Amino acid sequence: MAGRAELLGRVLAQAKDEGRAALVGYLPAGFPTVDGGIAACTALLEGGCDIVEVGLPHSDPVLDGPVIQTADDIALRGGVRIADVLRTVRETHTATGAPVLCMTYWNPVDRYGAERFAAELAEAGGAGCILPDLPVEESGAWRKAAEQHGLATVFVVAPSSRDERLARITEAGSGFVYAASLMGVTGTRESVGREAEELVRRTRATTDLPVCVGLGVSNARQAAEVAAFADGVIVGSAFVKRLLDHEDDPEAGLAAVRELAGELAEGVRHRG
């Protein structure tokens, strides 16, 4: 079974045709449980997200702030495995028909086997993989496997990336470019900042790929602000926090996630 990179491209293009940014949600697999994580990812999409990123929980998530670290720790203590991540991708895609990507650090994929991981992610209906810590120079084997299995390879760029570096990264990537809005880790912030807009401008000068901005967006106002200059708005920590705030009432957590997705979906349609 081929992966769904083409579906990812279609959904991003459709959002552009509608004159808006795409809304991309993130949640780690296995949080609060494997079944609960599948329900939460589905709720994101039902609430208004166009695309979902399923995180592969990691013991040393260098890009992630305390909120996602807490969720990863809960998932890991619950015994989450790569098979559970793939199941989350499969069941979320089957339930919604939406593009589902896996966001993971490189070490688990390397240990599992790049070819095996790509084949199984594609078989699960995955659209691609976001690899924030895989250097482009060392990505050849993965990109070959991903392309063979119909998966997009999304790389992360940051405000510190020089123009020459941006061009090298965007040339190697596919699907979209993940633009980190600022230097630092994931988390909600009062302001996303102007660095993000400048980074999008510089990135677009090197590629025709859509540029989606993540790190810091937590409400409709910020979503509208970012949607004014980016092709996609990525939200993670704010969704995770909604679930953490309702640990004792999973149904209330799902309702809160669905509600936030709806508010953010309105935000990307009313660009600031």
Disulfide bonds with the S-S distance in Angstrom:
none
